[in-house]
Amino acid sequence: MTTPTTPTTRYPTARLTLAQMRRSTGRLTAAGVAILISTAFVTVTLLAGAVINGTTHDMVAAGYARADVVVSTPETEPGGFTPGDVDAVAALDGVGAVQPVTTWFGDLRNGGKGGFQAFAPIPADDRLSPLELADGDWPSADGEVALTTRVADRMEVGVGDTVTLTRTLYPEGWADSTADDPSAELGEPEDVTQELTVTGLADDPYGAYTPYGGVAAVPAATLDAWNADEPYPNPVTELLVALDTPLDGAAVPADLRESVTAATAGAGGTVSVRTTEEVAAEQTAEQTGGQDLVFLVFVLTFAAIALLIAAMVITNTFQVLVAQRVRTLALLRCIGAGAGQLYRSVLLEAAILGLVASAAGIVVGAGLAQVALLVAPSFDLGVPLPETITLTWQAVVLPLAVGAGVTVLAALAPARSATRVAPLAALRPADAPTLRARTGRARLVISILCMVGGFAGLAVGVALGMNGSPQFGLVAAVGGGSLAFFGVVLSAVLWLPRVAAGLGGLVSRTGPAARLAVANTLRNPRRTAATSTALLIGVTLVTMMSTGAASARMSADSLLDETFPYDVSASPSDPRYLQDVRDAVAGSDGVTDTALVSSATVTLAGTQDSDVTAAEPDDLAAVVNVSDEARRLTDGTVLLTQDAADSLDLASGDRATVEGPDGSVDLTVVITTAEPLNHMITAADLARVTDEADWTDVWAHIDGSDPAAVLTDVQDAVAQADGGAFVMGPAAQAAQFRQVVDVILGIVVGLLAVAVVIALIGVTNTLSLSVIERTRESATLRAIGLSKDQLRGMLAVEGMLIAGVGAVLGIVLGLVFGWSGAATALSLMGDVRYAVPWTDIALVLGIALVAGLLASVVPARAAVRTSPVAALGVE
């Protein structure tokens, strides 16, 4: 008669696995925590990466608001979009609203407060404005205006108050006049004033108008009329289009692209029809040197940090489990359990643990990300963040799959160890394993090959990155660095215990417990290497990312200094009041130096109508943030960017002729990396070719004060000067970008702290394995007179020694890898600045030593609780 089968007899491996897991709940909890933290780390990393990319995108493309399509024509080509072009696009099927990108400047005051102010249109569709209404209503008629809160505060007005606009009306035909003095022929321009009622206050969440210190908004028709009165209106080169059916990330339909191109055929030049996302991606790439790949590698590196450390922790944890179950595994083999059953049991246990812990990690990670978004506004980060996380399928599936997969892979080696347990020989604890000479030699050869090849690949990656191929450089650097690091970890068992023992000589004289701790580092090199390597990996990666982040911050500061070389500029409305405006700027709080920068149209290297700027070299060097670049300007030289020099077929050291109405001068070409210093000559050289500049601005440098506050002070001071001036504050926009960098680096620091926590769990688990392997050894020491305190001290010294060695070596490797990564990834952003994060290094070293001490507490408690007689009786 056949005995019916039940689930428990049909699946003996599963029954055995569940029973083993119930008996090892405590040890599995430690492994589960490591997996949970690692998976949460990956989840937070993916979610944080999405927030970072989205915030950067929104800041760079702030002026495009939520438009679906941006229609543009190159500024270098003549023409621009006419009102007819705008109406033609608006009449197309599927187009909801169209808004030309225009800005106008006028003198707006409340009594003595205010000055020249930027004006923007209120479009018919809210999606086409970067402003958000904070109070009151949008203006809907002539004589009404809305102000951003910063402008309203500076002018001390609110909703319902009135402000005065002064603008200049030019006689008809002024722009077409060829007379040297059009006023003699057509009459003097007339200043007119108009009272405007403040109907609302608005926020500029992404800082679209930060360089102007805010903006005043009026109906689009009003702004068009004011622009039409200007003698030399700026051409409209961009149109924002809102569609009836939003694209929601889709590409521009081909028929819409063709229709818009046909409707704007009269604009001249090449008309581009792209989604806002495409334009923003292009501008974001320009801000990062064109290296979007850097962000991808950055995010993937964080994930690799968590998973690599977690894999070691999981491997060590399962080694502990197998060591604890030696007698149980032996008995199972004696009663008929096969090696395959034991192998499958360990892997099934790892799979269950990985899935459960990974699912919990995803929940915890998503929760932490949501809490961070809720708490972030209280820190006044200066940039808007989403209120809720967007939980994509990648943020769920990838951490779950990777967490469970890494857990199973990490358990392969312990599972193989379980199958090697002999039925009879394993009935007593095995002696501590040692390295065989042949294995040591093979390991040495393989590790040397990996290190040599890896560091060579790293060097190739750095060379490629610094020579204009960062995409290939990153691949070579990441691959080479990983291979070199693998070689270091692989060979650690050969040299790391000896290094630990050598440094242990410094503490071995403090007593017998310390001498035993030092000796233990050499007695079992695999155990010592495994313990120290768990922390070495974490410290290496933490130091690498800290070094890379610090270098990225310094390089970003350098790039921002080149992009925004001066902090404040003031453009007087009348050259007669230039000195009054300069005195007003110089007397403002926070301003340290000022310089006069003149512009003129000349012939440069045979190219007519070239604009050059001129300043006194000493004054210029005092006001710009790239003083080294400014000091390269001397009489007889002209500063050109590499692109400008190439367009003129010039190279560094060549001679370029500057011709003007009063003469010509030959100047030596000097290449500069600062775009705003392009076409810069000295004031003395400009005087040799022309005695009249087109206009002259005042550039100013500010100290460490809040750039936005200084900009407001300068605007207030200039408003009191005769004639007034239009003031811009590039420093305020640079500060906004720096704040974004600070936010990103703050996230980096938070994520790196998780890697340290995971590494600490690994150290604790590995020391626990050490105690299990030395149960009889500890009992023997107790039996011959070693006290409990001395036993605790021995494990504490051993833990701190091994952790300290791993931390020091990890710091050295982290600096090398961090500098290499910075040189590779940041080279196209400009000159790479290499930083040493001393504070982070000191903190990591201190944490590592304390971690070694704390990690020995739990194993020490287990060791002293075991009775010497009971331990010696184990057979």
QUITAUR-V52291 format. One record per residue. N is the residue number from 0. RES is the residue in one letter. OMEGA is omega in degrees with one decimal (none if undefined). Layout:
# QUITAUR-V52291
((N:RES:OMEGA) (N:RES:OMEGA))
This chain:
# QUITAUR-V52291
((0:M:-177.2) (1:T:178.8) (2:T:-179.6) (3:P:-179.8) (4:T:176.3) (5:T:178.4) (6:P:-176.9) (7:T:177.2) (8:T:-179.9) (9:R:-178.8) (10:Y:-176.8) (11:P:-179.5) (12:T:179.0) (13:A:179.7) (14:R:178.9) (15:L:-178.4) (16:T:-179.4) (17:L:178.2) (18:A:178.7) (19:Q:-179.8) (20:M:178.2) (21:R:-178.8) (22:R:-177.4) (23:S:-175.6) (24:T:-177.5) (25:G:-178.5) (26:R:179.0) (27:L:177.9) (28:T:178.7) (29:A:178.3) (30:A:179.7) (31:G:177.4) (32:V:178.7) (33:A:179.6) (34:I:-180.0) (35:L:-179.4) (36:I:-179.2) (37:S:-179.3) (38:T:175.8) (39:A:178.0) (40:F:-179.9) (41:V:179.9) (42:T:179.2) (43:V:179.8) (44:T:179.8) (45:L:179.5) (46:L:178.8) (47:A:177.8) (48:G:178.1) (49:A:179.5) (50:V:-179.4) (51:I:-179.7) (52:N:-179.8) (53:G:-179.6) (54:T:178.3) (55:T:177.6) (56:H:-176.3) (57:D:179.6) (58:M:-178.3) (59:V:-176.4) (60:A:-175.8) (61:A:-176.7) (62:G:-178.7) (63:Y:177.0) (64:A:-178.0) (65:R:178.6) (66:A:177.2) (67:D:-173.3) (68:V:173.7) (69:V:177.5) (70:V:-174.6) (71:S:173.2) (72:T:-175.1) (73:P:178.8) (74:E:-177.7) (75:T:-178.9) (76:E:-177.6) (77:P:176.3) (78:G:-172.8) (79:G:-177.9) (80:F:178.8) (81:T:174.2) (82:P:177.0) (83:G:177.1) (84:D:179.6) (85:V:-179.7) (86:D:-179.4) (87:A:178.3) (88:V:-179.7) (89:A:-177.6) (90:A:-178.5) (91:L:177.4) (92:D:177.6) (93:G:-179.9) (94:V:-179.5) (95:G:-178.3) (96:A:178.6) (97:V:177.6) (98:Q:173.5) (99:P:176.3) (100:V:-177.2) (101:T:174.4) (102:T:-179.7) (103:W:-176.9) (104:F:178.5) (105:G:-178.1) (106:D:-176.4) (107:L:-174.6) (108:R:168.4) (109:N:-172.0) (110:G:179.3) (111:G:-177.6) (112:K:180.0) (113:G:-178.2) (114:G:179.2) (115:F:-171.5) (116:Q:174.6) (117:A:177.0) (118:F:178.3) (119:A:-178.8) (120:P:170.3) (121:I:-176.7) (122:P:-179.9) (123:A:-179.1) (124:D:-178.1) (125:D:-178.6) (126:R:-174.8) (127:L:177.8) (128:S:177.0) (129:P:-177.5) (130:L:175.6) (131:E:-177.1) (132:L:-179.5) (133:A:-177.4) (134:D:177.7) (135:G:-176.7) (136:D:174.0) (137:W:176.0) (138:P:-177.6) (139:S:-177.3) (140:A:174.6) (141:D:179.7) (142:G:178.3) (143:E:-178.2) (144:V:171.1) (145:A:-177.1) (146:L:170.5) (147:T:-172.2) (148:T:-179.7) (149:R:178.1) (150:V:-179.6) (151:A:178.6) (152:D:-179.0) (153:R:-178.9) (154:M:178.9) (155:E:177.7) (156:V:176.8) (157:G:179.6) (158:V:-179.2) (159:G:178.2) (160:D:178.2) (161:T:176.1) (162:V:-176.0) (163:T:176.9) (164:L:173.9) (165:T:177.4) (166:R:-173.8) (167:T:175.4) (168:L:-178.0) (169:Y:176.9) (170:P:179.5) (171:E:179.5) (172:G:-177.9) (173:W:-176.2) (174:A:-177.2) (175:D:-176.1) (176:S:177.9) (177:T:-178.7) (178:A:176.1) (179:D:179.2) (180:D:-176.9) (181:P:-177.4) (182:S:179.0) (183:A:-177.6) (184:E:-171.3) (185:L:-177.6) (186:G:-177.4) (187:E:171.9) (188:P:-175.5) (189:E:174.7) (190:D:178.4) (191:V:178.9) (192:T:-178.7) (193:Q:178.2) (194:E:178.5) (195:L:178.8) (196:T:178.8) (197:V:-178.6) (198:T:-177.4) (199:G:174.5) (200:L:-174.4) (201:A:173.6) (202:D:175.1) (203:D:-167.4) (204:P:-176.6) (205:Y:172.9) (206:G:179.3) (207:A:-177.1) (208:Y:179.7) (209:T:-179.7) (210:P:-179.5) (211:Y:-176.2) (212:G:-177.8) (213:G:-175.9) (214:V:170.9) (215:A:-175.9) (216:A:179.3) (217:V:176.9) (218:P:-176.9) (219:A:-179.6) (220:A:177.8) (221:T:-178.8) (222:L:177.5) (223:D:-180.0) (224:A:178.6) (225:W:177.6) (226:N:-179.1) (227:A:179.4) (228:D:-178.7) (229:E:179.7) (230:P:-178.4) (231:Y:-177.8) (232:P:176.3) (233:N:179.8) (234:P:176.4) (235:V:-176.4) (236:T:-179.7) (237:E:174.5) (238:L:174.2) (239:L:-175.0) (240:V:172.6) (241:A:-176.7) (242:L:176.2) (243:D:176.7) (244:T:-177.0) (245:P:-178.2) (246:L:178.9) (247:D:175.8) (248:G:179.7) (249:A:178.8) (250:A:177.0) (251:V:178.7) (252:P:-176.9) (253:A:-178.9) (254:D:177.4) (255:L:179.0) (256:R:-179.9) (257:E:-179.1) (258:S:179.8) (259:V:179.3) (260:T:179.1) (261:A:-177.8) (262:A:-177.7) (263:T:-177.4) (264:A:-178.1) (265:G:-178.0) (266:A:-178.2) (267:G:179.6) (268:G:-178.2) (269:T:-179.7) (270:V:179.8) (271:S:178.5) (272:V:-175.2) (273:R:174.1) (274:T:177.3) (275:T:179.4) (276:E:179.3) (277:E:179.2) (278:V:-179.7) (279:A:178.8) (280:A:178.8) (281:E:179.7) (282:Q:176.4) (283:T:178.3) (284:A:177.1) (285:E:179.8) (286:Q:-177.8) (287:T:178.9) (288:G:179.2) (289:G:-173.1) (290:Q:174.2) (291:D:-179.9) (292:L:-179.5) (293:V:-179.3) (294:F:179.7) (295:L:179.8) (296:V:179.3) (297:F:-178.1) (298:V:-179.2) (299:L:178.5) (300:T:177.8) (301:F:178.4) (302:A:179.3) (303:A:177.9) (304:I:-177.1) (305:A:-174.2) (306:L:-179.4) (307:L:179.3) (308:I:179.5) (309:A:179.2) (310:A:178.6) (311:M:179.0) (312:V:-178.7) (313:I:178.7) (314:T:179.6) (315:N:-179.9) (316:T:179.4) (317:F:172.5) (318:Q:175.9) (319:V:-179.2) (320:L:179.8) (321:V:179.1) (322:A:178.9) (323:Q:-172.6) (324:R:-176.6) (325:V:-179.5) (326:R:179.4) (327:T:179.4) (328:L:178.9) (329:A:178.9) (330:L:177.8) (331:L:177.0) (332:R:-179.1) (333:C:-177.1) (334:I:170.7) (335:G:178.5) (336:A:-179.7) (337:G:179.0) (338:A:179.7) (339:G:178.3) (340:Q:179.1) (341:L:-179.5) (342:Y:-179.4) (343:R:179.9) (344:S:-180.0) (345:V:-179.5) (346:L:177.2) (347:L:177.5) (348:E:178.8) (349:A:-179.3) (350:A:179.9) (351:I:179.8) (352:L:-178.7) (353:G:-179.0) (354:L:-178.4) (355:V:-177.9) (356:A:179.6) (357:S:177.3) (358:A:177.1) (359:A:179.7) (360:G:178.4) (361:I:178.9) (362:V:-179.7) (363:V:-179.7) (364:G:178.7) (365:A:178.3) (366:G:178.9) (367:L:178.6) (368:A:179.1) (369:Q:178.0) (370:V:179.2) (371:A:179.1) (372:L:179.5) (373:L:-176.9) (374:V:-172.6) (375:A:-177.7) (376:P:-178.9) (377:S:-179.7) (378:F:177.4) (379:D:-177.1) (380:L:177.8) (381:G:177.7) (382:V:179.8) (383:P:176.9) (384:L:178.2) (385:P:-178.5) (386:E:-179.2) (387:T:178.5) (388:I:173.8) (389:T:-174.3) (390:L:179.9) (391:T:179.3) (392:W:178.6) (393:Q:-178.3) (394:A:178.4) (395:V:-174.0) (396:V:-176.2) (397:L:177.6) (398:P:-179.6) (399:L:-178.8) (400:A:-177.7) (401:V:180.0) (402:G:179.6) (403:A:-179.6) (404:G:178.9) (405:V:179.1) (406:T:179.3) (407:V:178.9) (408:L:-179.5) (409:A:-178.8) (410:A:-177.2) (411:L:-178.8) (412:A:175.5) (413:P:178.8) (414:A:175.9) (415:R:177.4) (416:S:179.8) (417:A:-178.9) (418:T:-178.7) (419:R:-179.2) (420:V:179.9) (421:A:-176.7) (422:P:-176.0) (423:L:-175.9) (424:A:-176.1) (425:A:177.7) (426:L:171.4) (427:R:-177.7) (428:P:180.0) (429:A:175.5) (430:D:179.8) (431:A:-179.5) (432:P:176.9) (433:T:179.6) (434:L:173.3) (435:R:-176.9) (436:A:-177.8) (437:R:178.2) (438:T:179.1) (439:G:-179.5) (440:R:178.8) (441:A:178.9) (442:R:-179.2) (443:L:-178.4) (444:V:-178.7) (445:I:-178.0) (446:S:178.6) (447:I:178.4) (448:L:179.5) (449:C:-178.2) (450:M:-179.9) (451:V:179.4) (452:G:-178.3) (453:G:-180.0) (454:F:174.9) (455:A:176.5) (456:G:177.1) (457:L:179.1) (458:A:177.7) (459:V:178.9) (460:G:177.9) (461:V:-179.9) (462:A:179.3) (463:L:-179.6) (464:G:-177.0) (465:M:179.5) (466:N:169.9) (467:G:177.9) (468:S:-175.0) (469:P:179.7) (470:Q:178.9) (471:F:179.3) (472:G:179.4) (473:L:178.7) (474:V:-180.0) (475:A:-177.5) (476:A:179.4) (477:V:178.4) (478:G:179.6) (479:G:178.7) (480:G:178.2) (481:S:179.9) (482:L:178.7) (483:A:-179.7) (484:F:176.0) (485:F:177.2) (486:G:178.4) (487:V:-179.4) (488:V:-179.1) (489:L:-178.0) (490:S:-175.5) (491:A:-178.2) (492:V:-178.0) (493:L:-174.4) (494:W:-174.9) (495:L:177.5) (496:P:179.8) (497:R:175.9) (498:V:178.7) (499:A:179.3) (500:A:178.8) (501:G:176.8) (502:L:179.1) (503:G:176.6) (504:G:-179.7) (505:L:-176.9) (506:V:-174.4) (507:S:-178.4) (508:R:-177.7) (509:T:177.8) (510:G:-177.9) (511:P:-179.9) (512:A:178.9) (513:A:179.0) (514:R:177.6) (515:L:179.3) (516:A:179.1) (517:V:179.7) (518:A:-179.3) (519:N:179.8) (520:T:178.9) (521:L:-174.4) (522:R:179.0) (523:N:-175.8) (524:P:179.8) (525:R:-179.5) (526:R:179.4) (527:T:-178.8) (528:A:-179.7) (529:A:-179.9) (530:T:-176.8) (531:S:-177.6) (532:T:177.7) (533:A:178.6) (534:L:178.9) (535:L:179.8) (536:I:-179.2) (537:G:-178.6) (538:V:178.8) (539:T:-176.8) (540:L:177.2) (541:V:179.5) (542:T:179.3) (543:M:-177.5) (544:M:176.5) (545:S:178.6) (546:T:178.2) (547:G:179.9) (548:A:179.0) (549:A:177.4) (550:S:178.1) (551:A:178.6) (552:R:179.9) (553:M:179.1) (554:S:177.7) (555:A:176.4) (556:D:179.3) (557:S:179.6) (558:L:178.9) (559:L:177.3) (560:D:178.5) (561:E:179.8) (562:T:178.9) (563:F:-171.6) (564:P:176.7) (565:Y:-171.6) (566:D:-176.9) (567:V:172.7) (568:S:177.5) (569:A:-178.8) (570:S:-177.8) (571:P:178.0) (572:S:-178.7) (573:D:-178.6) (574:P:-178.6) (575:R:-176.6) (576:Y:-176.5) (577:L:-177.1) (578:Q:176.8) (579:D:179.5) (580:V:179.6) (581:R:179.1) (582:D:179.6) (583:A:178.5) (584:V:-177.3) (585:A:-179.0) (586:G:-179.1) (587:S:177.8) (588:D:177.3) (589:G:179.7) (590:V:-178.0) (591:T:-177.1) (592:D:175.4) (593:T:177.3) (594:A:175.5) (595:L:-179.6) (596:V:-176.8) (597:S:177.4) (598:S:179.5) (599:A:177.8) (600:T:-176.6) (601:V:171.4) (602:T:-176.9) (603:L:177.9) (604:A:177.9) (605:G:-179.9) (606:T:-177.8) (607:Q:177.2) (608:D:175.3) (609:S:178.8) (610:D:174.7) (611:V:174.9) (612:T:-175.2) (613:A:178.2) (614:A:171.7) (615:E:-174.9) (616:P:-178.4) (617:D:178.2) (618:D:-178.4) (619:L:-179.2) (620:A:-178.1) (621:A:-174.2) (622:V:-176.3) (623:V:179.1) (624:N:177.3) (625:V:-174.5) (626:S:178.7) (627:D:177.8) (628:E:-178.3) (629:A:-178.9) (630:R:177.0) (631:R:178.2) (632:L:175.8) (633:T:175.8) (634:D:-179.6) (635:G:179.2) (636:T:173.8) (637:V:178.0) (638:L:177.2) (639:L:169.5) (640:T:-178.2) (641:Q:179.7) (642:D:179.9) (643:A:178.6) (644:A:179.4) (645:D:-179.4) (646:S:178.5) (647:L:-178.0) (648:D:179.5) (649:L:176.5) (650:A:179.6) (651:S:-179.8) (652:G:177.8) (653:D:177.8) (654:R:177.9) (655:A:-178.2) (656:T:174.9) (657:V:-177.7) (658:E:177.6) (659:G:-177.6) (660:P:-176.2) (661:D:179.0) (662:G:-179.7) (663:S:179.3) (664:V:177.3) (665:D:-176.2) (666:L:177.6) (667:T:-177.7) (668:V:174.3) (669:V:-177.5) (670:I:177.4) (671:T:177.7) (672:T:-177.9) (673:A:-176.6) (674:E:-179.6) (675:P:175.6) (676:L:178.9) (677:N:179.9) (678:H:-179.2) (679:M:174.7) (680:I:179.6) (681:T:178.6) (682:A:179.3) (683:A:179.4) (684:D:177.8) (685:L:-179.8) (686:A:-179.6) (687:R:-176.6) (688:V:178.1) (689:T:179.7) (690:D:-178.4) (691:E:177.6) (692:A:177.2) (693:D:174.7) (694:W:179.4) (695:T:177.8) (696:D:173.0) (697:V:174.4) (698:W:-177.7) (699:A:175.8) (700:H:-179.9) (701:I:-179.9) (702:D:-175.9) (703:G:-179.0) (704:S:176.5) (705:D:-176.4) (706:P:-179.1) (707:A:179.4) (708:A:178.7) (709:V:178.7) (710:L:177.7) (711:T:179.2) (712:D:179.3) (713:V:179.1) (714:Q:178.8) (715:D:-178.5) (716:A:-178.9) (717:V:180.0) (718:A:-179.8) (719:Q:-178.0) (720:A:177.5) (721:D:177.2) (722:G:-179.3) (723:G:-179.1) (724:A:174.1) (725:F:-173.5) (726:V:173.3) (727:M:-179.5) (728:G:176.3) (729:P:-179.5) (730:A:179.5) (731:A:177.2) (732:Q:177.1) (733:A:179.0) (734:A:178.6) (735:Q:177.4) (736:F:178.4) (737:R:179.5) (738:Q:175.8) (739:V:177.7) (740:V:179.7) (741:D:179.0) (742:V:179.8) (743:I:-179.5) (744:L:175.1) (745:G:175.9) (746:I:178.6) (747:V:-179.1) (748:V:178.8) (749:G:179.2) (750:L:-179.7) (751:L:178.7) (752:A:179.1) (753:V:179.6) (754:A:178.2) (755:V:179.8) (756:V:179.8) (757:I:179.4) (758:A:179.3) (759:L:176.7) (760:I:178.2) (761:G:178.7) (762:V:179.7) (763:T:-179.7) (764:N:-177.7) (765:T:175.4) (766:L:175.4) (767:S:176.5) (768:L:178.7) (769:S:179.6) (770:V:-179.9) (771:I:-178.8) (772:E:-174.5) (773:R:-178.9) (774:T:-178.7) (775:R:178.2) (776:E:179.2) (777:S:179.0) (778:A:178.3) (779:T:178.4) (780:L:177.2) (781:R:-176.9) (782:A:-178.2) (783:I:169.8) (784:G:178.9) (785:L:-177.6) (786:S:177.2) (787:K:179.6) (788:D:178.4) (789:Q:177.6) (790:L:176.0) (791:R:179.8) (792:G:178.7) (793:M:-179.2) (794:L:178.7) (795:A:178.8) (796:V:179.7) (797:E:-179.7) (798:G:-179.6) (799:M:-179.3) (800:L:-178.8) (801:I:179.3) (802:A:-179.9) (803:G:178.5) (804:V:178.5) (805:G:-179.1) (806:A:-178.8) (807:V:179.2) (808:L:178.4) (809:G:178.3) (810:I:-179.9) (811:V:179.4) (812:L:-179.3) (813:G:177.6) (814:L:-179.6) (815:V:-178.2) (816:F:-179.8) (817:G:178.0) (818:W:179.3) (819:S:178.6) (820:G:178.8) (821:A:-179.8) (822:A:-177.6) (823:T:-170.9) (824:A:-171.9) (825:L:-171.6) (826:S:-177.7) (827:L:177.1) (828:M:-177.7) (829:G:177.8) (830:D:-179.7) (831:V:176.9) (832:R:-177.5) (833:Y:-175.2) (834:A:172.8) (835:V:-178.5) (836:P:-174.1) (837:W:-178.9) (838:T:179.1) (839:D:-179.1) (840:I:178.8) (841:A:179.9) (842:L:-179.6) (843:V:179.6) (844:L:178.3) (845:G:179.5) (846:I:-179.5) (847:A:-179.7) (848:L:177.5) (849:V:179.0) (850:A:177.6) (851:G:178.7) (852:L:-178.6) (853:L:-178.6) (854:A:180.0) (855:S:-174.9) (856:V:-177.8) (857:V:177.1) (858:P:-179.9) (859:A:178.3) (860:R:178.3) (861:A:-178.1) (862:A:-176.5) (863:V:178.6) (864:R:-177.1) (865:T:179.0) (866:S:178.5) (867:P:-178.1) (868:V:-179.3) (869:A:-179.1) (870:A:-179.7) (871:L:-179.4) (872:G:179.8) (873:V:177.9) (874:E:none))
